[in-house]
Amino acid sequence: MQAETQWIVDTTCGRHFQWSAPDYDFLLRDLQFRGYKATFIMPKDEYDKKEGLKAS
C-alpha cells in the first residue's frame, strides 16, 4: 500500500483545505470526481516550509 501524502488545495469555489492522496494524479482525479477544480496544489510539508519562511 502506498503512503498517503497530505496536500494543500485551493479551489475555484474558494475552498482552502488539506487533502490526502497517494500521488498528484490520484489527487486530481479525486478532486474532479468530487466536483472540485483546483487553482493551487502543494504538498503540505512544502507549504508549511514556505509559510514558515513568510512568518519569519
mmCIF file of the N, C-alpha and C atoms, coordinates in Angstrom:
data_MODEL
# 
_entry.id   MODEL 
# 
loop_
_atom_site.group_PDB 
_atom_site.id 
_atom_site.type_symbol 
_atom_site.label_atom_id 
_atom_site.label_alt_id 
_atom_site.label_comp_id 
_atom_site.label_asym_id 
_atom_site.label_entity_id 
_atom_site.label_seq_id 
_atom_site.pdbx_PDB_ins_code 
_atom_site.Cartn_x 
_atom_site.Cartn_y 
_atom_site.Cartn_z 
_atom_site.occupancy 
_atom_site.B_iso_or_equiv 
_atom_site.pdbx_formal_charge 
_atom_site.auth_seq_id 
_atom_site.auth_comp_id 
_atom_site.auth_asym_id 
_atom_site.auth_atom_id 
_atom_site.pdbx_PDB_model_num 
ATOM 1   N N  . MET A 1 1  ? 0.841   -1.188 0.000   1.00 0.00 ? 1  MET A N  1 
ATOM 2   C CA . MET A 1 1  ? 0.000   0.000  0.000   1.00 0.00 ? 1  MET A CA 1 
ATOM 3   C C  . MET A 1 1  ? 0.882   1.246  0.000   1.00 0.00 ? 1  MET A C  1 
ATOM 4   N N  . GLN A 1 2  ? 0.515   2.199  -0.807  1.00 0.00 ? 2  GLN A N  1 
ATOM 5   C CA . GLN A 1 2  ? 1.276   3.429  -0.956  1.00 0.00 ? 2  GLN A CA 1 
ATOM 6   C C  . GLN A 1 2  ? 0.968   4.400  0.190   1.00 0.00 ? 2  GLN A C  1 
ATOM 7   N N  . ALA A 1 3  ? 1.988   5.098  0.665   1.00 0.00 ? 3  ALA A N  1 
ATOM 8   C CA . ALA A 1 3  ? 1.799   6.084  1.726   1.00 0.00 ? 3  ALA A CA 1 
ATOM 9   C C  . ALA A 1 3  ? 1.007   7.280  1.204   1.00 0.00 ? 3  ALA A C  1 
ATOM 10  N N  . GLU A 1 4  ? 0.156   7.809  2.051   1.00 0.00 ? 4  GLU A N  1 
ATOM 11  C CA . GLU A 1 4  ? -0.651  8.974  1.690   1.00 0.00 ? 4  GLU A CA 1 
ATOM 12  C C  . GLU A 1 4  ? 0.166   10.251 1.895   1.00 0.00 ? 4  GLU A C  1 
ATOM 13  N N  . THR A 1 5  ? 0.096   11.141 0.940   1.00 0.00 ? 5  THR A N  1 
ATOM 14  C CA . THR A 1 5  ? 0.705   12.474 1.053   1.00 0.00 ? 5  THR A CA 1 
ATOM 15  C C  . THR A 1 5  ? -0.406  13.450 1.400   1.00 0.00 ? 5  THR A C  1 
ATOM 16  N N  . GLN A 1 6  ? -0.095  14.400 2.258   1.00 0.00 ? 6  GLN A N  1 
ATOM 17  C CA . GLN A 1 6  ? -1.045  15.460 2.588   1.00 0.00 ? 6  GLN A CA 1 
ATOM 18  C C  . GLN A 1 6  ? -0.801  16.616 1.630   1.00 0.00 ? 6  GLN A C  1 
ATOM 19  N N  . TRP A 1 7  ? -1.863  17.125 1.041   1.00 0.00 ? 7  TRP A N  1 
ATOM 20  C CA . TRP A 1 7  ? -1.783  18.213 0.060   1.00 0.00 ? 7  TRP A CA 1 
ATOM 21  C C  . TRP A 1 7  ? -2.583  19.405 0.551   1.00 0.00 ? 7  TRP A C  1 
ATOM 22  N N  . ILE A 1 8  ? -2.102  20.601 0.263   1.00 0.00 ? 8  ILE A N  1 
ATOM 23  C CA . ILE A 1 8  ? -2.874  21.826 0.485   1.00 0.00 ? 8  ILE A CA 1 
ATOM 24  C C  . ILE A 1 8  ? -3.509  22.179 -0.851  1.00 0.00 ? 8  ILE A C  1 
ATOM 25  N N  . VAL A 1 9  ? -4.817  22.406 -0.840  1.00 0.00 ? 9  VAL A N  1 
ATOM 26  C CA . VAL A 1 9  ? -5.568  22.629 -2.078  1.00 0.00 ? 9  VAL A CA 1 
ATOM 27  C C  . VAL A 1 9  ? -6.445  23.866 -1.945  1.00 0.00 ? 9  VAL A C  1 
ATOM 28  N N  . ASP A 1 10 ? -6.395  24.731 -2.951  1.00 0.00 ? 10 ASP A N  1 
ATOM 29  C CA . ASP A 1 10 ? -7.357  25.826 -3.110  1.00 0.00 ? 10 ASP A CA 1 
ATOM 30  C C  . ASP A 1 10 ? -8.193  25.499 -4.337  1.00 0.00 ? 10 ASP A C  1 
ATOM 31  N N  . THR A 1 11 ? -9.463  25.856 -4.303  1.00 0.00 ? 11 THR A N  1 
ATOM 32  C CA . THR A 1 11 ? -10.362 25.539 -5.417  1.00 0.00 ? 11 THR A CA 1 
ATOM 33  C C  . THR A 1 11 ? -11.017 26.782 -5.989  1.00 0.00 ? 11 THR A C  1 
ATOM 34  N N  . THR A 1 12 ? -11.631 26.615 -7.160  1.00 0.00 ? 12 THR A N  1 
ATOM 35  C CA . THR A 1 12 ? -12.312 27.731 -7.815  1.00 0.00 ? 12 THR A CA 1 
ATOM 36  C C  . THR A 1 12 ? -13.506 28.225 -6.999  1.00 0.00 ? 12 THR A C  1 
ATOM 37  N N  . CYS A 1 13 ? -14.064 27.367 -6.140  1.00 0.00 ? 13 CYS A N  1 
ATOM 38  C CA . CYS A 1 13 ? -15.203 27.794 -5.319  1.00 0.00 ? 13 CYS A CA 1 
ATOM 39  C C  . CYS A 1 13 ? -14.758 28.482 -4.034  1.00 0.00 ? 13 CYS A C  1 
ATOM 40  N N  . GLY A 1 14 ? -13.437 28.687 -3.874  1.00 0.00 ? 14 GLY A N  1 
ATOM 41  C CA . GLY A 1 14 ? -12.934 29.439 -2.734  1.00 0.00 ? 14 GLY A CA 1 
ATOM 42  C C  . GLY A 1 14 ? -12.533 28.603 -1.536  1.00 0.00 ? 14 GLY A C  1 
ATOM 43  N N  . ARG A 1 15 ? -12.574 27.302 -1.639  1.00 0.00 ? 15 ARG A N  1 
ATOM 44  C CA . ARG A 1 15 ? -12.179 26.454 -0.510  1.00 0.00 ? 15 ARG A CA 1 
ATOM 45  C C  . ARG A 1 15 ? -10.663 26.375 -0.411  1.00 0.00 ? 15 ARG A C  1 
ATOM 46  N N  . HIS A 1 16 ? -10.182 26.251 0.808   1.00 0.00 ? 16 HIS A N  1 
ATOM 47  C CA . HIS A 1 16 ? -8.759  26.066 1.104   1.00 0.00 ? 16 HIS A CA 1 
ATOM 48  C C  . HIS A 1 16 ? -8.710  24.934 2.127   1.00 0.00 ? 16 HIS A C  1 
ATOM 49  N N  . PHE A 1 17 ? -8.170  23.785 1.730   1.00 0.00 ? 17 PHE A N  1 
ATOM 50  C CA . PHE A 1 17 ? -8.173  22.656 2.651   1.00 0.00 ? 17 PHE A CA 1 
ATOM 51  C C  . PHE A 1 17 ? -7.009  21.713 2.415   1.00 0.00 ? 17 PHE A C  1 
ATOM 52  N N  . GLN A 1 18 ? -6.890  20.761 3.340   1.00 0.00 ? 18 GLN A N  1 
ATOM 53  C CA . GLN A 1 18 ? -5.868  19.719 3.269   1.00 0.00 ? 18 GLN A CA 1 
ATOM 54  C C  . GLN A 1 18 ? -6.543  18.438 2.792   1.00 0.00 ? 18 GLN A C  1 
ATOM 55  N N  . TRP A 1 19 ? -5.873  17.714 1.886   1.00 0.00 ? 19 TRP A N  1 
ATOM 56  C CA . TRP A 1 19 ? -6.449  16.522 1.275   1.00 0.00 ? 19 TRP A CA 1 
ATOM 57  C C  . TRP A 1 19 ? -5.392  15.437 1.244   1.00 0.00 ? 19 TRP A C  1 
ATOM 58  N N  . SER A 1 20 ? -5.769  14.199 1.524   1.00 0.00 ? 20 SER A N  1 
ATOM 59  C CA . SER A 1 20 ? -4.853  13.068 1.478   1.00 0.00 ? 20 SER A CA 1 
ATOM 60  C C  . SER A 1 20 ? -4.985  12.337 0.156   1.00 0.00 ? 20 SER A C  1 
ATOM 61  N N  . ALA A 1 21 ? -3.846  11.998 -0.437  1.00 0.00 ? 21 ALA A N  1 
ATOM 62  C CA . ALA A 1 21 ? -3.828  11.213 -1.672  1.00 0.00 ? 21 ALA A CA 1 
ATOM 63  C C  . ALA A 1 21 ? -2.435  10.603 -1.825  1.00 0.00 ? 21 ALA A C  1 
ATOM 64  N N  . PRO A 1 22 ? -2.357  9.427  -2.430  1.00 0.00 ? 22 PRO A N  1 
ATOM 65  C CA . PRO A 1 22 ? -1.046  8.783  -2.583  1.00 0.00 ? 22 PRO A CA 1 
ATOM 66  C C  . PRO A 1 22 ? -0.123  9.498  -3.569  1.00 0.00 ? 22 PRO A C  1 
ATOM 67  N N  . ASP A 1 23 ? -0.687  10.197 -4.560  1.00 0.00 ? 23 ASP A N  1 
ATOM 68  C CA . ASP A 1 23 ? 0.140   10.937 -5.518  1.00 0.00 ? 23 ASP A CA 1 
ATOM 69  C C  . ASP A 1 23 ? -0.694  12.036 -6.175  1.00 0.00 ? 23 ASP A C  1 
ATOM 70  N N  . TYR A 1 24 ? -0.007  12.865 -6.949  1.00 0.00 ? 24 TYR A N  1 
ATOM 71  C CA . TYR A 1 24 ? -0.636  14.036 -7.573  1.00 0.00 ? 24 TYR A CA 1 
ATOM 72  C C  . TYR A 1 24 ? -1.761  13.650 -8.534  1.00 0.00 ? 24 TYR A C  1 
ATOM 73  N N  . ASP A 1 25 ? -1.534  12.627 -9.361  1.00 0.00 ? 25 ASP A N  1 
ATOM 74  C CA . ASP A 1 25 ? -2.553  12.206 -10.322 1.00 0.00 ? 25 ASP A CA 1 
ATOM 75  C C  . ASP A 1 25 ? -3.818  11.712 -9.622  1.00 0.00 ? 25 ASP A C  1 
ATOM 76  N N  . PHE A 1 26 ? -3.644  10.936 -8.562  1.00 0.00 ? 26 PHE A N  1 
ATOM 77  C CA . PHE A 1 26 ? -4.790  10.453 -7.796  1.00 0.00 ? 26 PHE A CA 1 
ATOM 78  C C  . PHE A 1 26 ? -5.543  11.622 -7.183  1.00 0.00 ? 26 PHE A C  1 
ATOM 79  N N  . LEU A 1 27 ? -4.792  12.595 -6.661  1.00 0.00 ? 27 LEU A N  1 
ATOM 80  C CA . LEU A 1 27 ? -5.405  13.788 -6.078  1.00 0.00 ? 27 LEU A CA 1 
ATOM 81  C C  . LEU A 1 27 ? -6.283  14.505 -7.097  1.00 0.00 ? 27 LEU A C  1 
ATOM 82  N N  . LEU A 1 28 ? -5.752  14.740 -8.295  1.00 0.00 ? 28 LEU A N  1 
ATOM 83  C CA . LEU A 1 28 ? -6.525  15.427 -9.335  1.00 0.00 ? 28 LEU A CA 1 
ATOM 84  C C  . LEU A 1 28 ? -7.791  14.657 -9.704  1.00 0.00 ? 28 LEU A C  1 
ATOM 85  N N  . ARG A 1 29 ? -7.668  13.344 -9.855  1.00 0.00 ? 29 ARG A N  1 
ATOM 86  C CA . ARG A 1 29 ? -8.845  12.521 -10.181 1.00 0.00 ? 29 ARG A CA 1 
ATOM 87  C C  . ARG A 1 29 ? -9.884  12.575 -9.067  1.00 0.00 ? 29 ARG A C  1 
ATOM 88  N N  . ASP A 1 30 ? -9.415  12.497 -7.814  1.00 0.00 ? 30 ASP A N  1 
ATOM 89  C CA . ASP A 1 30 ? -10.323 12.526 -6.678  1.00 0.00 ? 30 ASP A CA 1 
ATOM 90  C C  . ASP A 1 30 ? -11.039 13.874 -6.576  1.00 0.00 ? 30 ASP A C  1 
ATOM 91  N N  . LEU A 1 31 ? -10.302 14.948 -6.762  1.00 0.00 ? 31 LEU A N  1 
ATOM 92  C CA . LEU A 1 31 ? -10.922 16.279 -6.721  1.00 0.00 ? 31 LEU A CA 1 
ATOM 93  C C  . LEU A 1 31 ? -11.977 16.423 -7.820  1.00 0.00 ? 31 LEU A C  1 
ATOM 94  N N  . GLN A 1 32 ? -11.618 15.997 -9.025  1.00 0.00 ? 32 GLN A N  1 
ATOM 95  C CA . GLN A 1 32 ? -12.548 16.101 -10.143 1.00 0.00 ? 32 GLN A CA 1 
ATOM 96  C C  . GLN A 1 32 ? -13.797 15.243 -9.898  1.00 0.00 ? 32 GLN A C  1 
ATOM 97  N N  . PHE A 1 33 ? -13.603 14.045 -9.386  1.00 0.00 ? 33 PHE A N  1 
ATOM 98  C CA . PHE A 1 33 ? -14.726 13.151 -9.097  1.00 0.00 ? 33 PHE A CA 1 
ATOM 99  C C  . PHE A 1 33 ? -15.697 13.796 -8.106  1.00 0.00 ? 33 PHE A C  1 
ATOM 100 N N  . ARG A 1 34 ? -15.163 14.565 -7.167  1.00 0.00 ? 34 ARG A N  1 
ATOM 101 C CA . ARG A 1 34 ? -15.995 15.207 -6.144  1.00 0.00 ? 34 ARG A CA 1 
ATOM 102 C C  . ARG A 1 34 ? -16.484 16.594 -6.552  1.00 0.00 ? 34 ARG A C  1 
ATOM 103 N N  . GLY A 1 35 ? -16.168 17.001 -7.781  1.00 0.00 ? 35 GLY A N  1 
ATOM 104 C CA . GLY A 1 35 ? -16.696 18.245 -8.314  1.00 0.00 ? 35 GLY A CA 1 
ATOM 105 C C  . GLY A 1 35 ? -15.863 19.480 -8.041  1.00 0.00 ? 35 GLY A C  1 
ATOM 106 N N  . TYR A 1 36 ? -14.618 19.314 -7.623  1.00 0.00 ? 36 TYR A N  1 
ATOM 107 C CA . TYR A 1 36 ? -13.749 20.450 -7.353  1.00 0.00 ? 36 TYR A CA 1 
ATOM 108 C C  . TYR A 1 36 ? -12.787 20.673 -8.509  1.00 0.00 ? 36 TYR A C  1 
ATOM 109 N N  . LYS A 1 37 ? -12.441 21.939 -8.731  1.00 0.00 ? 37 LYS A N  1 
ATOM 110 C CA . LYS A 1 37 ? -11.401 22.287 -9.697  1.00 0.00 ? 37 LYS A CA 1 
ATOM 111 C C  . LYS A 1 37 ? -10.340 23.071 -8.934  1.00 0.00 ? 37 LYS A C  1 
ATOM 112 N N  . ALA A 1 38 ? -9.139  22.532 -8.899  1.00 0.00 ? 38 ALA A N  1 
ATOM 113 C CA . ALA A 1 38 ? -8.060  23.137 -8.109  1.00 0.00 ? 38 ALA A CA 1 
ATOM 114 C C  . ALA A 1 38 ? -7.450  24.338 -8.815  1.00 0.00 ? 38 ALA A C  1 
ATOM 115 N N  . THR A 1 39 ? -7.127  25.355 -8.030  1.00 0.00 ? 39 THR A N  1 
ATOM 116 C CA . THR A 1 39 ? -6.391  26.517 -8.532  1.00 0.00 ? 39 THR A CA 1 
ATOM 117 C C  . THR A 1 39 ? -4.979  26.541 -7.952  1.00 0.00 ? 39 THR A C  1 
ATOM 118 N N  . PHE A 1 40 ? -4.770  25.791 -6.876  1.00 0.00 ? 40 PHE A N  1 
ATOM 119 C CA . PHE A 1 40 ? -3.461  25.718 -6.225  1.00 0.00 ? 40 PHE A CA 1 
ATOM 120 C C  . PHE A 1 40 ? -3.345  24.373 -5.536  1.00 0.00 ? 40 PHE A C  1 
ATOM 121 N N  . ILE A 1 41 ? -2.212  23.695 -5.740  1.00 0.00 ? 41 ILE A N  1 
ATOM 122 C CA . ILE A 1 41 ? -1.926  22.426 -5.066  1.00 0.00 ? 41 ILE A CA 1 
ATOM 123 C C  . ILE A 1 41 ? -0.458  22.413 -4.685  1.00 0.00 ? 41 ILE A C  1 
ATOM 124 N N  . MET A 1 42 ? -0.179  22.028 -3.423  1.00 0.00 ? 42 MET A N  1 
ATOM 125 C CA . MET A 1 42 ? 1.204   21.898 -2.970  1.00 0.00 ? 42 MET A CA 1 
ATOM 126 C C  . MET A 1 42 ? 1.241   20.860 -1.846  1.00 0.00 ? 42 MET A C  1 
ATOM 127 N N  . PRO A 1 43 ? 2.273   20.011 -1.823  1.00 0.00 ? 43 PRO A N  1 
ATOM 128 C CA . PRO A 1 43 ? 2.408   19.091 -0.687  1.00 0.00 ? 43 PRO A CA 1 
ATOM 129 C C  . PRO A 1 43 ? 2.466   19.887 0.619   1.00 0.00 ? 43 PRO A C  1 
ATOM 130 N N  . LYS A 1 44 ? 1.814   19.376 1.653   1.00 0.00 ? 44 LYS A N  1 
ATOM 131 C CA . LYS A 1 44 ? 1.707   20.111 2.910   1.00 0.00 ? 44 LYS A CA 1 
ATOM 132 C C  . LYS A 1 44 ? 3.069   20.415 3.521   1.00 0.00 ? 44 LYS A C  1 
ATOM 133 N N  . ASP A 1 45 ? 4.015   19.501 3.452   1.00 0.00 ? 45 ASP A N  1 
ATOM 134 C CA . ASP A 1 45 ? 5.324   19.776 4.049   1.00 0.00 ? 45 ASP A CA 1 
ATOM 135 C C  . ASP A 1 45 ? 6.020   20.942 3.354   1.00 0.00 ? 45 ASP A C  1 
ATOM 136 N N  . GLU A 1 46 ? 5.916   21.026 2.038   1.00 0.00 ? 46 GLU A N  1 
ATOM 137 C CA . GLU A 1 46 ? 6.488   22.173 1.305   1.00 0.00 ? 46 GLU A CA 1 
ATOM 138 C C  . GLU A 1 46 ? 5.740   23.462 1.658   1.00 0.00 ? 46 GLU A C  1 
ATOM 139 N N  . TYR A 1 47 ? 4.417   23.372 1.754   1.00 0.00 ? 47 TYR A N  1 
ATOM 140 C CA . TYR A 1 47 ? 3.592   24.529 2.094   1.00 0.00 ? 47 TYR A CA 1 
ATOM 141 C C  . TYR A 1 47 ? 3.961   25.059 3.479   1.00 0.00 ? 47 TYR A C  1 
ATOM 142 N N  . ASP A 1 48 ? 4.128   24.142 4.438   1.00 0.00 ? 48 ASP A N  1 
ATOM 143 C CA . ASP A 1 48 ? 4.485   24.551 5.796   1.00 0.00 ? 48 ASP A CA 1 
ATOM 144 C C  . ASP A 1 48 ? 5.842   25.258 5.815   1.00 0.00 ? 48 ASP A C  1 
ATOM 145 N N  . LYS A 1 49 ? 6.809   24.748 5.047   1.00 0.00 ? 49 LYS A N  1 
ATOM 146 C CA . LYS A 1 49 ? 8.118   25.394 4.978   1.00 0.00 ? 49 LYS A CA 1 
ATOM 147 C C  . LYS A 1 49 ? 7.999   26.790 4.387   1.00 0.00 ? 49 LYS A C  1 
ATOM 148 N N  . LYS A 1 50 ? 7.223   26.914 3.295   1.00 0.00 ? 50 LYS A N  1 
ATOM 149 C CA . LYS A 1 50 ? 7.036   28.205 2.643   1.00 0.00 ? 50 LYS A CA 1 
ATOM 150 C C  . LYS A 1 50 ? 6.358   29.198 3.583   1.00 0.00 ? 50 LYS A C  1 
ATOM 151 N N  . GLU A 1 51 ? 5.329   28.757 4.279   1.00 0.00 ? 51 GLU A N  1 
ATOM 152 C CA . GLU A 1 51 ? 4.611   29.637 5.198   1.00 0.00 ? 51 GLU A CA 1 
ATOM 153 C C  . GLU A 1 51 ? 5.480   30.000 6.398   1.00 0.00 ? 51 GLU A C  1 
ATOM 154 N N  . GLY A 1 52 ? 6.342   29.074 6.828   1.00 0.00 ? 52 GLY A N  1 
ATOM 155 C CA . GLY A 1 52 ? 7.258   29.353 7.913   1.00 0.00 ? 52 GLY A CA 1 
ATOM 156 C C  . GLY A 1 52 ? 8.244   30.447 7.560   1.00 0.00 ? 52 GLY A C  1 
ATOM 157 N N  . LEU A 1 53 ? 8.694   30.462 6.308   1.00 0.00 ? 53 LEU A N  1 
ATOM 158 C CA . LEU A 1 53 ? 9.614   31.495 5.860   1.00 0.00 ? 53 LEU A CA 1 
ATOM 159 C C  . LEU A 1 53 ? 8.926   32.850 5.801   1.00 0.00 ? 53 LEU A C  1 
ATOM 160 N N  . LYS A 1 54 ? 7.647   32.866 5.436   1.00 0.00 ? 54 LYS A N  1 
ATOM 161 C CA . LYS A 1 54 ? 6.889   34.130 5.393   1.00 0.00 ? 54 LYS A CA 1 
ATOM 162 C C  . LYS A 1 54 ? 6.729   34.727 6.779   1.00 0.00 ? 54 LYS A C  1 
ATOM 163 N N  . ALA A 1 55 ? 6.530   33.862 7.785   1.00 0.00 ? 55 ALA A N  1 
ATOM 164 C CA . ALA A 1 55 ? 6.281   34.325 9.145   1.00 0.00 ? 55 ALA A CA 1 
ATOM 165 C C  . ALA A 1 55 ? 7.538   34.903 9.787   1.00 0.00 ? 55 ALA A C  1 
ATOM 166 N N  . SER A 1 56 ? 8.698   34.523 9.281   1.00 0.00 ? 56 SER A N  1 
ATOM 167 C CA . SER A 1 56 ? 9.967   34.995 9.871   1.00 0.00 ? 56 SER A CA 1 
ATOM 168 C C  . SER A 1 56 ? 10.255  36.438 9.548   1.00 0.00 ? 56 SER A C  1 
# 
